[in-house]
Amino acid sequence: MGAKIIDKIKLGKKEEPVMEEKKLLVCKGCGRTLKKAEVVANKYVCYGCGYYFRVKTKNRLKMVADPQSFTPWFEEMESKNPLNFPDYEEKLEAVKEKTGLHEGVTIGKGKIYGEEAVIGVCDARFLMGSMGHVVGEKIASAVERATEERLPVIIFCCSGGARMQEGIVSLMQMAKTSAALKKHSDAGLLYIPVLTDPTTGGVTASFAMLGDIILAEPGALIGFAGPRVIEQTIGQKLPEGFQRAQFQLEHGFVDAVVERNDLKKTLYEILKLHRLSVADGYAAFAPATETDGRPTELMRERAAKADVLDAWDKVKLARSVDRLSTEDYIGAIFEKFMELHGDRQFRDDPAIVGGIAYLDGQPVTVIGIQKGKDMKDCMRHNYGMASPEGYRKALRLMKQAEKFRRPIITFVNTSGAFCGMEAEERGQGEAIARNLYEMSALTVPVLTLMIGEGGSGGALALAVGNEVWMMENATYSVLSPEGFASILWKDGKRAKEAAEIMKITAEDLKELGIIERVIPEYGKADEKALSSIAGYMRKHMREFLIREDKKTGEELAQERYDRFRSF
C-alpha cells in the first residue's frame, strides 16, 4: 500500500502495522484492513470478523470505570531483582518507559455506574503481563485493603504466567494472591476475574480461577499450559478452539462469555445484585397487590372443567414434552436472570440450569432441571437426566448463595439421574450424596418445587428444602412405576397398577407429609396457564421468604434437619 509504518500494536505473537494514511489496522483474525477510529469506537473489536484486540490499561479503565472515578493504589512499590538476573533491571526500566506503566498490573478503587469496587487490570505490554513479585504484592495488598473496606474485587486477567526472571519468587506469588483472596472470600465478599487474551500459566493457576463468578471475553486463550507447550510435549495437533473462552465455558470453568460491549453493564448488574444480597432481610419486596397470584377467569373455568385423573394419567401428564419447564417458570417469575455455568471440575451440564435473579426486587439463586421443549432441545439437555457435573454445578451455586445470604429456589423435573457409564466413572453416587449432605446444613432458606417428574435420588439431590411444593399433576417417587413393577412383580407392563399403589401424586404426598403445598395447574400446565401458575408461585414464594426471614441461619438448617428427620 506504500504507507509508512509509524506504530505497531502487538496482537498475539505477531506485530500488526498501523499505517500512516487514514490510520489503518490489519486484523489478525480476518486479515482485513480496518479504520482505527472505527475499531476504537467498537471497543477494540474488529467490525469485520469480531476479533478482539488486546486493550491497554488506560483504555480498559475508560471502558469499564466511571469517568474520573478510578484511583490507583500502591504505584510506589519498587521492583527488585531477587535472582540477580542479568539485565533484568534495565529491561524493566525500558518497558516502563515504553508503556508508561509502573508494573504489569494496575489496581485501585473505582466505580462502575456508581457501584464501588476494587478494579485491577493486567497489561500484556508489560513483559506479557507476567506475575513477578510486584504484581503479586500489588494484588495481595489490594485484596487485603478491599477486605478491610468490604469492597468487591474485579481483576482483568491477561498474562503469560510466572515471570521467568524472578524464578521461584514468582512462583510464591501464586500462593500469596490465593491466600489473600481466601480471606476476602471468608469475609463474605465478591470477587470477579475477567479472563482476557491470554490468561495462562501461574495466573490461571491462582487468582484468575478463584472467582465467585468468572467471566471471559470471546476468543480469549485460557489455560495452564499454553498450546505450543502442549503440542511440543505430547506431539499432537490441538483441535480448533482448544483452550479458548467457549471451550472453557463448555468444560465448566467459566460462568459466562461476555461481549466487550456488554461487559460494563454485566459487571454493574452483578455488583448491584450482590450488594443487595448482603443487605439484611429477605422481605424487601415491592408491596403486593390484591390481584397477585389470582388466576384469570379463563383459568378458573379450565380448572372447573378438568377431568378427574388417576395416578397413571398424572404420570403421563408429568412426562409430557409440552409441559411447562424450568426455563418457562424462570422467565415468568423472576427478573434479570443471569445464568451461571460449570462445576469448575469437568463440564457444564445443560441438564441443570442455574443462576441469580430477582424475585420482586429480592436477589435469589434459582436452580432447576431442564428437560427440553422438543426433540433437539431434549437431546441438548439430556432429557433432564443430570450427570455428576450437573449436581456439582448446582451445589457450587448453592454454596455461593449461602455465602451471599441469598435464598435458594429449585425446580425439579427429571425421570432420574443419568445412568450412563461415564456418569459412573465421574462419581454419580458421590455427587448426589454430597448434595444431600451439604444441602442439609445450608444457612439460607431453600424452597423446592416439583414441576413434573420427581424421579428417585436424581430429584432428591435438588430437593432437600425447608419446604417442598408440588404441581397438582406432578409425581415424586422412589423410582418409575415401570421400574417398581419390574422389581417387585417382574412385569413392567403392570406400571399403571404400580402407579396407583406407590402414592406418588401430589395429593398422596401432601397427605403423607412429604410436601407442604399443592400448586394448581388450572387444567394443564401449558403456555395458556403459565401466567396464572407463575403468579400463584410468585405470591407464595414471597410469603415463604417473609416467614423464613425471621429465622437465623442455624434455625433454618435445624428446620430442614427436623423436616427430614421426621420421615
Backbone torsions as a table, in degrees:
resi	resn	phi	psi	omega
1	MET	NA	-9.3	175.0
2	GLY	74.5	8.2	-179.3
3	ALA	-84.8	145.1	178.2
4	LYS	-79.8	132.4	178.7
5	ILE	-80.1	122.9	-178.6
6	ILE	-114.5	-11.6	-178.7
7	ASP	-155.6	163.9	176.1
8	LYS	-138.9	139.3	175.1
9	ILE	-118.2	125.9	-178.0
10	LYS	-76.0	132.2	175.6
11	LEU	-129.6	101.2	-177.5
12	GLY	65.7	-130.0	-177.5
13	LYS	-86.6	-15.4	-174.4
14	LYS	-100.7	160.4	171.9
15	GLU	-110.7	119.8	-176.0
16	GLU	-98.8	132.1	-174.8
17	PRO	-75.9	146.6	169.1
18	VAL	-108.5	118.7	-175.8
19	MET	-86.5	145.8	-176.6
20	GLU	-64.2	-43.7	-177.4
21	GLU	-70.3	116.5	176.2
22	LYS	64.5	9.1	179.0
23	LYS	50.8	77.9	-177.0
24	LEU	-105.3	149.6	174.9
25	LEU	-120.1	150.6	171.3
26	VAL	-106.9	122.2	-177.8
27	CYS	-76.2	128.6	177.1
28	LYS	-68.1	-28.2	-177.2
29	GLY	-72.9	-44.8	-174.9
30	CYS	-121.4	-6.3	179.9
31	GLY	76.9	5.3	-176.9
32	ARG	-78.4	144.4	175.1
33	THR	-84.5	126.2	-171.8
34	LEU	-119.2	152.7	171.9
35	LYS	-81.6	122.4	-174.6
36	LYS	-58.7	-40.5	-178.0
37	ALA	-60.2	-37.8	179.8
38	GLU	-73.1	-34.1	175.8
39	VAL	-64.3	-43.7	178.5
40	VAL	-61.7	-45.3	179.0
41	ALA	-62.5	-26.8	179.9
42	ASN	-92.3	21.8	178.8
43	LYS	59.6	41.6	175.7
44	TYR	60.3	40.7	174.3
45	VAL	-121.0	132.3	179.3
46	CYS	-60.1	124.9	179.9
47	TYR	-80.2	0.8	175.4
48	GLY	-95.9	-52.1	-174.4
49	CYS	-118.9	-6.4	-179.9
50	GLY	85.4	10.3	178.7
51	TYR	-62.9	138.5	-177.8
52	TYR	-96.2	112.8	172.4
53	PHE	-73.1	148.5	172.9
54	ARG	-69.1	151.9	-171.0
55	VAL	-119.3	133.0	174.6
56	LYS	-65.5	157.0	-178.6
57	THR	-55.0	-49.4	-175.8
58	LYS	-64.0	-34.6	179.4
59	ASN	-73.5	-37.1	176.9
60	ARG	-62.2	-44.6	-179.9
61	LEU	-65.1	-36.4	175.8
62	LYS	-61.4	-37.9	-176.2
63	MET	-75.6	-27.9	-170.9
64	VAL	-112.9	-32.3	-176.2
65	ALA	-95.5	148.6	175.3
66	ASP	-62.7	148.3	-179.0
67	PRO	-55.0	134.8	178.4
68	GLN	58.3	19.2	-178.0
69	SER	-98.2	-14.1	-173.1
70	PHE	-92.9	128.8	175.3
71	THR	-121.3	115.4	-178.7
72	PRO	-71.1	149.6	177.5
73	TRP	-114.9	152.7	167.9
74	PHE	59.7	31.1	178.1
75	GLU	-70.7	-15.6	-176.7
76	GLU	-83.8	-4.6	-178.1
77	MET	-60.7	135.5	-177.1
78	GLU	-96.4	138.4	176.0
79	SER	-79.1	146.9	176.7
80	LYS	-126.9	172.5	178.6
81	ASN	-121.4	77.8	-170.4
82	PRO	-61.0	-26.6	-179.7
83	LEU	-102.0	5.1	-173.6
84	ASN	51.0	45.4	-178.0
85	PHE	-70.0	131.3	-176.0
86	PRO	-56.4	131.1	173.8
87	ASP	64.9	12.3	-178.0
88	TYR	-66.5	-44.7	-179.9
89	GLU	-60.1	-41.4	-179.8
90	GLU	-63.9	-39.7	179.6
91	LYS	-65.3	-40.2	178.1
92	LEU	-62.5	-44.3	-179.3
93	GLU	-63.6	-38.9	-179.6
94	ALA	-65.2	-43.0	-177.8
95	VAL	-73.5	-30.5	174.8
96	LYS	-63.4	-44.6	179.9
97	GLU	-65.7	-40.0	-177.4
98	LYS	-69.0	-40.1	-174.0
99	THR	-95.4	-22.3	-173.9
100	GLY	76.7	10.4	-179.1
101	LEU	-99.6	152.2	176.0
102	HIS	-78.6	-38.1	-179.8
103	GLU	-158.4	-172.5	-175.5
104	GLY	-73.8	-9.9	176.1
105	VAL	-134.5	139.5	171.4
106	THR	-114.7	127.7	-174.5
107	ILE	-143.9	142.4	-178.9
108	GLY	-176.7	-163.2	-177.3
109	LYS	-102.9	137.4	177.4
110	GLY	-151.7	-175.9	178.7
111	LYS	-128.8	146.0	175.8
112	ILE	-122.5	104.8	-171.8
113	TYR	49.3	41.4	176.4
114	GLY	90.7	-13.6	179.7
115	GLU	-84.5	121.0	-175.7
116	GLU	-78.8	139.4	179.6
117	ALA	-158.8	157.5	166.9
118	VAL	-83.4	128.5	-175.9
119	ILE	-122.8	127.2	176.3
120	GLY	-120.8	144.2	179.5
121	VAL	-132.1	119.9	172.9
122	CYS	-88.8	143.5	-173.4
123	ASP	-124.8	120.7	-176.9
124	ALA	-66.7	-19.6	-179.2
125	ARG	-70.1	-20.0	-178.5
126	PHE	-96.6	91.1	-179.8
127	LEU	48.6	45.2	177.8
128	MET	57.9	30.6	177.7
129	GLY	64.4	20.3	-175.9
130	SER	-64.7	151.9	-174.2
131	MET	-96.9	98.7	170.6
132	GLY	-95.2	-172.4	-173.7
133	HIS	-66.7	-31.1	179.1
134	VAL	-72.1	-40.5	175.6
135	VAL	-58.3	-48.9	179.5
136	GLY	-62.6	-40.9	-179.0
137	GLU	-67.4	-40.9	179.2
138	LYS	-64.3	-43.1	-179.9
139	ILE	-66.7	-47.1	-179.6
140	ALA	-61.8	-43.4	-179.4
141	SER	-65.0	-40.4	179.5
142	ALA	-67.1	-39.6	178.2
143	VAL	-66.1	-40.1	176.8
144	GLU	-62.4	-42.5	178.1
145	ARG	-66.8	-37.7	176.2
146	ALA	-62.2	-37.1	178.1
147	THR	-65.2	-43.0	178.6
148	GLU	-63.9	-40.3	-177.1
149	GLU	-90.9	0.7	179.4
150	ARG	55.5	52.9	179.9
151	LEU	-112.2	146.0	170.7
152	PRO	-70.2	159.3	-179.9
153	VAL	-123.8	134.2	174.2
154	ILE	-125.8	125.5	177.3
155	ILE	-125.0	124.1	173.5
156	PHE	-85.2	106.6	-173.7
157	CYS	-87.8	134.6	176.2
158	CYS	-159.1	109.5	-172.7
159	SER	-164.1	149.0	171.1
160	GLY	-86.5	-5.1	177.3
161	GLY	118.3	-146.6	-178.3
162	ALA	-68.4	151.6	179.2
163	ARG	-87.4	111.6	-173.1
164	MET	-59.7	-33.9	-177.6
165	GLN	-66.4	-15.6	-179.8
166	GLU	-108.1	-0.1	171.4
167	GLY	49.7	-128.2	-174.3
168	ILE	-64.4	-27.5	177.6
169	VAL	-63.8	-38.3	175.7
170	SER	-63.1	-41.3	179.6
171	LEU	-58.2	-38.8	-178.2
172	MET	-63.9	-22.9	179.2
173	GLN	-65.1	-27.9	177.8
174	MET	-61.0	-46.8	-179.8
175	ALA	-70.0	-38.6	-177.0
176	LYS	-64.2	-48.8	-179.6
177	THR	-65.6	-38.1	179.8
178	SER	-64.7	-40.9	180.0
179	ALA	-65.0	-40.1	178.0
180	ALA	-63.7	-40.2	178.6
181	LEU	-67.8	-31.1	176.6
182	LYS	-64.0	-43.8	177.5
183	LYS	-64.2	-38.9	176.9
184	HIS	-61.6	-44.3	179.1
185	SER	-66.4	-42.4	-180.0
186	ASP	-62.8	-22.8	176.5
187	ALA	-82.0	2.9	177.9
188	GLY	78.6	27.5	-175.4
189	LEU	-106.8	157.1	-171.8
190	LEU	-92.2	135.8	173.8
191	TYR	-129.9	128.7	179.7
192	ILE	-125.5	106.9	167.6
193	PRO	-85.0	139.9	174.8
194	VAL	-113.3	114.0	-173.1
195	LEU	-88.5	117.5	179.4
196	THR	-115.1	176.5	-173.1
197	ASP	-87.9	124.1	-9.6
198	PRO	-98.1	157.7	170.4
199	THR	-124.9	104.1	-172.1
200	THR	-141.4	173.6	172.2
201	GLY	62.3	-140.6	-174.1
202	GLY	-64.2	-23.7	175.7
203	VAL	-70.9	-42.8	175.2
204	THR	-61.0	-38.8	-177.1
205	ALA	-85.8	20.0	175.3
206	SER	-146.6	-111.4	-167.7
207	PHE	-68.2	-21.0	-178.2
208	ALA	-70.2	-25.6	-173.7
209	MET	-111.8	18.0	-175.6
210	LEU	-111.1	19.6	-175.9
211	GLY	-78.2	153.8	168.1
212	ASP	-66.4	-41.4	174.5
213	ILE	-131.6	124.4	-178.0
214	ILE	-109.1	120.1	177.5
215	LEU	-107.2	156.8	177.3
216	ALA	-141.6	148.8	172.8
217	GLU	-83.5	148.4	179.6
218	PRO	-56.4	135.9	174.9
219	GLY	79.5	-1.9	-178.0
220	ALA	-64.4	136.7	173.0
221	LEU	-79.4	123.3	-176.2
222	ILE	-135.3	118.5	179.0
223	GLY	-178.7	163.6	177.3
224	PHE	-77.3	-61.8	174.5
225	ALA	-91.3	133.7	178.7
226	GLY	-68.5	160.1	-176.8
227	PRO	-61.0	-36.1	179.6
228	ARG	-64.0	-42.5	179.1
229	VAL	-62.5	-43.3	-179.2
230	ILE	-63.2	-47.9	-177.9
231	GLU	-61.6	-40.4	179.7
232	GLN	-70.1	-30.9	-177.4
233	THR	-77.1	-45.7	-175.2
234	ILE	-101.4	-6.9	179.0
235	GLY	63.3	35.4	-176.4
236	GLN	-131.4	137.1	178.1
237	LYS	-75.1	128.8	-177.2
238	LEU	-82.3	147.7	-179.0
239	PRO	-70.4	159.6	177.8
240	GLU	-58.5	133.2	177.4
241	GLY	83.6	-0.3	-179.5
242	PHE	-60.4	131.6	179.5
243	GLN	69.6	5.9	176.8
244	ARG	-81.0	170.5	-172.1
245	ALA	-55.7	-44.6	-178.6
246	GLN	-66.2	-36.0	174.9
247	PHE	-59.5	-45.2	-179.2
248	GLN	-68.5	-33.0	176.0
249	LEU	-63.6	-48.5	-178.6
250	GLU	-66.0	-27.0	-178.8
251	HIS	-96.1	11.3	166.2
252	GLY	89.4	9.6	-173.9
253	PHE	-104.0	-5.0	-178.2
254	VAL	-132.1	137.4	179.2
255	ASP	-75.8	-38.1	-177.2
256	ALA	-160.6	144.7	170.7
257	VAL	-100.6	119.7	-170.4
258	VAL	-117.9	128.8	175.9
259	GLU	-61.7	144.3	-177.1
260	ARG	-58.6	-35.2	-179.3
261	ASN	-65.5	-24.7	-178.3
262	ASP	-100.4	-1.8	-167.7
263	LEU	-67.3	-46.1	-178.7
264	LYS	-61.5	-44.3	-180.0
265	LYS	-65.1	-39.7	179.3
266	THR	-63.6	-44.6	178.3
267	LEU	-62.1	-41.3	177.8
268	TYR	-59.8	-46.7	-178.3
269	GLU	-62.3	-39.8	178.8
270	ILE	-66.6	-44.7	179.3
271	LEU	-61.4	-45.2	-178.8
272	LYS	-63.4	-45.8	-178.6
273	LEU	-61.6	-41.1	-178.8
274	HIS	-74.7	-28.4	173.4
275	ARG	-64.5	-41.1	178.1
276	LEU	-70.9	-32.7	-177.7
277	SER	-60.7	-39.3	-175.7
278	VAL	-86.6	-3.5	174.9
279	ALA	-67.7	147.6	-178.2
280	ASP	-68.5	136.0	171.2
281	GLY	100.7	132.2	174.7
282	TYR	-94.9	-1.6	-168.2
283	ALA	-105.2	22.3	-178.1
284	ALA	-84.0	55.9	-177.1
285	PHE	-91.0	157.5	166.7
286	ALA	-64.6	147.6	-177.9
287	PRO	-57.1	137.8	178.2
288	ALA	-71.6	151.1	175.4
289	THR	-102.8	165.1	-178.0
290	GLU	-65.3	-24.8	-177.1
291	THR	-91.6	-3.8	-179.9
292	ASP	-56.7	126.7	174.7
293	GLY	80.8	0.0	-179.8
294	ARG	-84.9	133.5	176.3
295	PRO	-73.3	155.7	175.6
296	THR	-71.5	164.9	178.2
297	GLU	-59.2	-39.4	178.2
298	LEU	-60.2	-41.2	-179.2
299	MET	-68.1	-36.8	177.3
300	ARG	-64.5	-39.4	178.2
301	GLU	-65.9	-42.2	178.3
302	ARG	-60.9	-42.9	-179.1
303	ALA	-64.2	-39.3	-179.1
304	ALA	-67.1	-32.8	-177.8
305	LYS	-88.8	-6.7	-175.4
306	ALA	-65.2	140.8	178.6
307	ASP	-69.5	151.7	172.3
308	VAL	-76.7	125.7	-173.4
309	LEU	-108.8	143.8	173.2
310	ASP	-88.4	178.6	-174.5
311	ALA	-61.5	-39.5	-178.4
312	TRP	-68.8	-37.3	175.0
313	ASP	-58.6	-39.6	-179.4
314	LYS	-70.8	-34.7	174.6
315	VAL	-58.4	-45.5	-178.4
316	LYS	-66.3	-39.2	177.7
317	LEU	-66.4	-41.6	-179.8
318	ALA	-61.8	-30.5	-177.8
319	ARG	-89.3	-5.3	-173.4
320	SER	-60.4	134.4	-179.2
321	VAL	-66.0	-31.6	-177.5
322	ASP	-88.5	9.9	176.9
323	ARG	-68.8	144.9	177.5
324	LEU	-56.4	141.6	-172.4
325	SER	-112.6	174.8	175.4
326	THR	-52.3	-48.9	-177.7
327	GLU	-63.4	-32.5	176.1
328	ASP	-62.4	-47.2	-178.2
329	TYR	-68.8	-38.8	177.9
330	ILE	-59.5	-45.3	-179.6
331	GLY	-64.9	-31.8	-174.9
332	ALA	-89.5	-25.0	-173.1
333	ILE	-99.8	-39.6	-169.2
334	PHE	-107.0	160.8	177.5
335	GLU	-112.6	145.4	173.1
336	LYS	53.5	46.8	177.3
337	PHE	-66.0	129.6	177.3
338	MET	-118.0	110.6	-178.3
339	GLU	-75.2	136.2	176.2
340	LEU	-115.1	146.9	-169.5
341	HIS	-122.3	152.1	162.5
342	GLY	93.4	149.8	178.2
343	ASP	-98.6	-1.6	-177.5
344	ARG	65.8	14.2	-178.9
345	GLN	-128.7	-40.7	-171.9
346	PHE	-146.2	-44.9	-169.3
347	ARG	-163.4	162.0	166.7
348	ASP	-98.5	118.8	-177.9
349	ASP	-91.7	111.7	-178.9
350	PRO	-66.7	-12.5	178.4
351	ALA	-66.9	-23.7	177.9
352	ILE	-118.2	124.9	179.8
353	VAL	-109.0	132.3	179.6
354	GLY	-152.3	159.5	178.3
355	GLY	173.2	-161.4	-178.1
356	ILE	-119.6	149.9	-175.7
357	ALA	-160.4	179.9	173.6
358	TYR	-111.7	139.3	167.6
359	LEU	-110.7	101.0	-176.5
360	ASP	48.9	44.6	177.0
361	GLY	92.1	-10.2	179.1
362	GLN	-96.0	121.2	176.9
363	PRO	-63.1	135.1	177.8
364	VAL	-140.3	158.8	169.0
365	THR	-101.7	130.2	-177.2
366	VAL	-119.9	129.4	-179.3
367	ILE	-136.7	136.3	178.8
368	GLY	-154.9	159.2	176.1
369	ILE	-92.5	127.8	-176.4
370	GLN	-112.1	120.1	179.8
371	LYS	-83.2	-41.9	-174.1
372	GLY	121.5	158.0	-174.5
373	LYS	-110.3	-16.3	175.2
374	ASP	-149.9	-178.5	-173.2
375	MET	-59.7	-46.2	-178.8
376	LYS	-64.0	-42.9	-179.5
377	ASP	-67.4	-39.2	177.6
378	CYS	-61.9	-40.6	179.1
379	MET	-65.3	-39.1	179.4
380	ARG	-63.6	-37.5	-179.7
381	HIS	-93.2	8.5	-179.9
382	ASN	55.1	36.8	177.2
383	TYR	56.4	28.9	179.0
384	GLY	75.0	13.6	177.7
385	MET	-96.6	103.8	-172.7
386	ALA	-77.4	147.7	174.5
387	SER	-95.1	171.8	179.8
388	PRO	-53.7	-39.2	-178.6
389	GLU	-67.0	-25.4	174.9
390	GLY	-67.4	-45.5	178.5
391	TYR	-67.3	-34.4	178.1
392	ARG	-70.5	-34.9	173.8
393	LYS	-62.8	-46.0	-179.9
394	ALA	-59.3	-43.7	-180.0
395	LEU	-66.4	-39.0	176.8
396	ARG	-57.9	-44.6	-179.5
397	LEU	-69.0	-33.6	178.0
398	MET	-69.2	-40.8	177.8
399	LYS	-67.3	-34.5	174.7
400	GLN	-63.9	-41.8	177.8
401	ALA	-62.0	-40.4	178.6
402	GLU	-62.8	-43.1	179.4
403	LYS	-57.9	-41.1	-174.9
404	PHE	-100.3	12.9	174.9
405	ARG	60.7	39.0	177.3
406	ARG	-98.6	133.9	171.3
407	PRO	-61.8	154.3	-178.7
408	ILE	-117.2	130.2	176.5
409	ILE	-124.2	124.4	-178.8
410	THR	-117.7	145.4	176.2
411	PHE	-117.7	130.3	-174.3
412	VAL	-121.2	127.5	174.1
413	ASN	-155.7	93.4	-177.7
414	THR	-152.6	143.1	173.0
415	SER	-75.6	-15.3	178.8
416	GLY	150.1	169.1	177.3
417	ALA	-65.7	149.8	178.3
418	PHE	-61.8	133.0	-174.5
419	CYS	-114.0	28.5	179.5
420	GLY	-76.3	167.0	-179.3
421	MET	-58.7	-43.0	-178.0
422	GLU	-65.9	-31.1	177.2
423	ALA	-65.8	-39.5	177.8
424	GLU	-67.5	-38.2	179.1
425	GLU	-63.0	-31.1	-177.5
426	ARG	-98.0	7.0	170.6
427	GLY	87.7	54.7	-179.3
428	GLN	-59.6	-46.5	-178.9
429	GLY	-62.0	-43.5	180.0
430	GLU	-63.6	-41.0	-178.4
431	ALA	-62.9	-42.8	178.3
432	ILE	-66.7	-46.1	179.6
433	ALA	-59.0	-41.3	-179.1
434	ARG	-62.8	-38.3	177.1
435	ASN	-63.3	-45.9	179.4
436	LEU	-59.8	-42.7	-178.1
437	TYR	-63.5	-49.1	-176.4
438	GLU	-76.7	-38.4	-179.3
439	MET	-63.2	-32.9	-177.8
440	SER	-59.5	-27.3	-173.4
441	ALA	-110.3	7.3	179.4
442	LEU	-59.9	139.1	-175.0
443	THR	-100.6	22.3	172.9
444	VAL	-125.4	159.1	179.8
445	PRO	-64.3	140.0	176.9
446	VAL	-125.2	122.9	177.4
447	LEU	-119.3	129.2	179.6
448	THR	-114.9	135.2	175.3
449	LEU	-119.7	119.6	174.1
450	MET	-85.0	110.7	-171.8
451	ILE	-107.9	-6.3	179.9
452	GLY	-154.8	-116.3	174.7
453	GLU	-84.6	140.8	171.2
454	GLY	-118.5	87.4	-171.1
455	GLY	-95.6	102.7	165.8
456	SER	57.7	-150.3	-177.0
457	GLY	-64.3	-25.5	177.3
458	GLY	-62.8	-30.0	175.7
459	ALA	-84.8	-42.7	-176.9
460	LEU	-60.9	-27.8	-178.4
461	ALA	-62.6	-15.5	174.4
462	LEU	-118.1	13.0	-169.5
463	ALA	-124.5	21.9	175.2
464	VAL	-86.8	77.0	-172.7
465	GLY	-106.5	161.9	169.7
466	ASN	-66.8	-32.5	170.5
467	GLU	-140.0	150.4	175.9
468	VAL	-127.6	125.1	178.2
469	TRP	-112.1	155.1	-179.7
470	MET	-132.7	140.0	167.9
471	MET	-63.9	149.3	-173.0
472	GLU	-65.2	-24.1	177.7
473	ASN	-110.0	18.0	174.9
474	ALA	-84.9	168.0	176.4
475	THR	-132.1	157.0	-179.9
476	TYR	-150.4	119.3	-171.0
477	SER	-151.9	163.8	179.8
478	VAL	-67.1	-30.3	171.4
479	LEU	-166.0	178.8	-177.0
480	SER	-68.0	153.6	174.9
481	PRO	-56.4	-35.3	178.2
482	GLU	-63.5	-44.1	179.5
483	GLY	-66.8	-40.3	177.9
484	PHE	-59.2	-47.3	-179.2
485	ALA	-65.7	-38.0	179.9
486	SER	-66.0	-40.5	-177.5
487	ILE	-73.6	-47.3	-174.0
488	LEU	-83.1	-35.7	-173.5
489	TRP	-116.5	0.0	-178.8
490	LYS	56.8	29.8	-176.9
491	ASP	-149.7	96.2	-178.8
492	GLY	-64.7	-18.1	179.8
493	LYS	-70.2	-10.8	179.3
494	ARG	-92.0	25.4	-176.8
495	ALA	-59.9	-40.1	-179.1
496	LYS	-62.3	-42.7	177.5
497	GLU	-63.0	-41.2	179.6
498	ALA	-62.6	-40.1	-178.5
499	ALA	-59.7	-34.4	-178.3
500	GLU	-70.9	-34.0	-174.4
501	ILE	-96.9	-10.1	-176.8
502	MET	-79.0	-15.2	-177.8
503	LYS	58.9	65.9	-173.3
504	ILE	-115.1	-0.3	-178.6
505	THR	-88.7	166.8	-178.8
506	ALA	-60.9	-41.4	180.0
507	GLU	-62.8	-43.4	179.6
508	ASP	-61.7	-46.2	-174.2
509	LEU	-74.1	-28.2	172.8
510	LYS	-65.7	-40.9	179.1
511	GLU	-65.9	-35.6	179.1
512	LEU	-78.1	-9.8	-178.8
513	GLY	82.0	13.2	-179.9
514	ILE	-76.9	-30.5	178.7
515	ILE	-125.8	162.3	-177.3
516	GLU	-103.2	-22.0	-173.5
517	ARG	-150.2	142.4	172.5
518	VAL	-105.6	125.8	-177.4
519	ILE	-94.8	123.5	-179.3
520	PRO	-68.0	147.1	178.2
521	GLU	-107.8	-5.9	178.2
522	TYR	55.8	48.4	178.1
523	GLY	100.1	-55.7	-177.9
524	LYS	-163.1	137.8	-178.8
525	ALA	-79.1	76.5	-179.9
526	ASP	-122.6	-176.1	-176.3
527	GLU	-58.2	-36.3	-179.3
528	LYS	-64.4	-30.6	-177.0
529	ALA	-92.6	-5.5	-172.0
530	LEU	-56.0	-48.4	-176.1
531	SER	-60.4	-42.6	-178.9
532	SER	-70.1	-42.7	179.5
533	ILE	-65.8	-44.5	-179.9
534	ALA	-63.7	-38.5	177.5
535	GLY	-62.8	-41.4	177.1
536	TYR	-62.7	-46.8	-180.0
537	MET	-60.4	-47.8	-176.8
538	ARG	-59.3	-45.7	-179.6
539	LYS	-57.9	-46.8	-175.8
540	HIS	-78.9	-25.5	171.7
541	MET	-63.0	-44.4	177.5
542	ARG	-57.3	-47.1	-178.8
543	GLU	-63.1	-39.6	178.0
544	PHE	-61.5	-46.8	-177.8
545	LEU	-67.6	-35.6	176.5
546	ILE	-65.0	-40.6	176.8
547	ARG	-62.4	-46.6	-174.6
548	GLU	-73.6	-19.3	-177.2
549	ASP	-61.5	-24.2	-176.4
550	LYS	-81.5	-5.1	-173.8
551	LYS	-104.4	148.0	174.9
552	THR	-75.7	166.7	176.9
553	GLY	-58.4	-40.7	179.3
554	GLU	-65.2	-38.9	178.4
555	GLU	-66.4	-38.9	178.4
556	LEU	-63.3	-45.1	178.7
557	ALA	-64.3	-41.0	179.2
558	GLN	-66.2	-39.5	177.1
559	GLU	-58.3	-43.7	179.3
560	ARG	-66.6	-40.8	178.3
561	TYR	-61.2	-47.5	-178.5
562	ASP	-63.9	-36.7	179.9
563	ARG	-58.0	-50.7	-177.4
564	PHE	-79.5	-24.6	177.8
565	ARG	-65.8	-23.7	-175.8
566	SER	-79.0	-14.0	-174.4
567	PHE	-81.8	NA	NA
